[in-house]
Amino acid sequence: MNGIKKSLGFVWMLLAPAIIYILVHGAIVNIGNGTKEINQPIPWIIIIGIFTPVAVGLFIFGWYCVKGAYKHLPENSNELYFNENQ
């Protein structure tokens, strides 16, 4: 299971910049071509502005997966809190 988590971490890390590239490329291609609403810059600025932090978060999540931060997940609520002995 940890191997799957690590492999998917690489997928998330590759997917994040790909999403940003696709959005920016779509904006460059579509802005100014035609008369529909999607061909104006304001919707593209909003879309890219919303999805850029999402893609950055996806990249960070993938980075933590690759580093192994999710190797051990808590099995009960007692493991969520630090013990005084640790």
KOLGU-624428 format. One line per field, with one value per residue (C-alpha): residue number from 0; residue in one letter; x, y, z. Coordinates in steps of 0.001 Angstrom, whole numbers, plus 500000, padded with zeros to 6 digits. Example, Ala and Ser with C-alpha at 12.3 -4.5 7.8 and 13.67 -1.06 7.14 Angstrom:
<recs>
num: [0_1] .
residu: [A_S] .
x: [512300_513670] .
y: [495500_498940] .
z: [507800_507140] .
</recs>
This chain:
<recs>
num: [0_1_2_3_4_5_6_7_8_9_10_11_12_13_14_15_16_17_18_19_20_21_22_23_24_25_26_27_28_29_30_31_32_33_34_35_36_37_38_39_40_41_42_43_44_45_46_47_48_49_50_51_52_53_54_55_56_57_58_59_60_61_62_63_64_65_66_67_68_69_70_71_72_73_74_75_76_77_78_79_80_81_82_83_84_85] .
residu: [M_N_G_I_K_K_S_L_G_F_V_W_M_L_L_A_P_A_I_I_Y_I_L_V_H_G_A_I_V_N_I_G_N_G_T_K_E_I_N_Q_P_I_P_W_I_I_I_I_G_I_F_T_P_V_A_V_G_L_F_I_F_G_W_Y_C_V_K_G_A_Y_K_H_L_P_E_N_S_N_E_L_Y_F_N_E_N_Q] .
x: [500000_502863_504222_500887_500847_504359_503525_500382_502423_504481_501248_499871_503153_503110_499409_499590_501815_500006_496703_498158_499727_496435_494527_497022_497300_493505_493333_495961_494244_490673_490988_489979_488775_485039_482207_481310_481830_484688_486682_487007_489916_487938_486526_489976_491567_488956_489356_493154_493054_490876_492605_496212_496071_494255_497057_499708_497947_497842_501591_502252_500052_502051_505311_504213_503172_506595_508369_506361_504387_501370_503104_501325_497779_496108_493928_492026_491511_494099_496859_495859_497158_500715_501405_503345_505902_506997] .
y: [500000_502402_501778_502786_505947_506842_506135_508224_510994_511225_511276_514167_516058_515688_516439_519802_521660_519932_521385_524885_524501_523312_526221_528856_527335_527259_530893_531948_530038_531116_534763_537029_534277_534618_536247_533750_534488_531990_534019_537006_537346_537871_534299_532887_535030_533786_530143_530247_532185_529539_526451_527568_527188_523875_522649_523881_521984_518889_519201_519574_516542_514551_515730_514465_511155_510742_511639_508976_511218_508928_505625_505247_506486_506607_503632_505274_508717_508182_508187_511687_513344_513407_511433_513134_510310_510993] .
z: [500000_500748_497255_495769_497896_496730_493078_493238_494877_491679_489664_491748_491433_487639_487367_489177_486680_483798_485003_485189_481736_480214_481773_480673_477202_476911_477942_475404_472603_473412_474473_471640_469291_468853_470741_473471_477159_477463_474934_477254_479704_482935_483162_482442_485145_487616_486569_486698_489979_491594_490261_490795_494609_494149_491868_494317_497105_494914_494334_498077_498795_496247_497807_501215_499650_498059_501302_503154_505483_505114_505865_509178_509461_512890_513709_516546_518026_520770_518147_516997_520161_521469_524598_527379_527333_523763] .
</recs>
